[in-house]
Amino acid sequence: MAKNKVRLIITVICLIGIGLLAWSIHSTLAKQDYNALGNAKV
């Protein structure tokens, strides 16, 4: 029973980490797109 709780906690932490990483990558790419659009208009 304790092993299952530990696995669940590790899984949740990993999923949160993957989600934060994906959000960070998406945010960075969106900033680059906005910068490219701004540079194209100049």
C-alpha positions as CSV (number, residue, x, y, z in Angstrom):
1,M,0.0,0.0,0.0
2,A,2.8,2.4,0.9
3,K,4.5,1.6,-2.4
4,N,1.4,2.7,-4.3
5,K,1.3,6.0,-2.5
6,V,4.9,6.7,-3.3
7,R,4.4,5.8,-7.0
8,L,1.4,8.1,-7.1
9,I,3.3,11.0,-5.6
10,I,6.2,10.5,-7.9
11,T,3.9,10.3,-10.9
12,V,2.0,13.5,-9.9
13,I,5.3,15.4,-9.4
14,C,6.6,14.2,-12.8
15,L,3.4,15.2,-14.5
16,I,3.5,18.6,-12.9
17,G,7.1,19.0,-14.0
18,I,6.3,18.0,-17.6
19,G,3.4,20.4,-17.6
20,L,5.6,23.3,-16.4
21,L,8.3,22.5,-18.9
22,A,5.7,22.4,-21.8
23,W,4.2,25.7,-20.6
24,S,7.7,27.3,-20.5
25,I,8.6,26.1,-24.0
26,H,5.2,27.3,-25.3
27,S,5.7,30.7,-23.6
28,T,9.2,31.1,-25.1
29,L,8.0,30.2,-28.6
30,A,5.1,32.6,-28.4
31,K,7.5,35.5,-27.4
32,Q,9.8,34.7,-30.3
33,D,6.8,34.7,-32.7
34,Y,5.7,38.1,-31.4
35,N,9.2,39.5,-31.7
36,A,9.4,38.2,-35.3
37,L,6.1,39.9,-36.2
38,G,7.3,43.1,-34.7
39,N,10.6,43.0,-36.6
40,A,8.8,42.2,-39.8
41,K,6.7,45.4,-39.5
42,V,9.7,47.6,-39.0
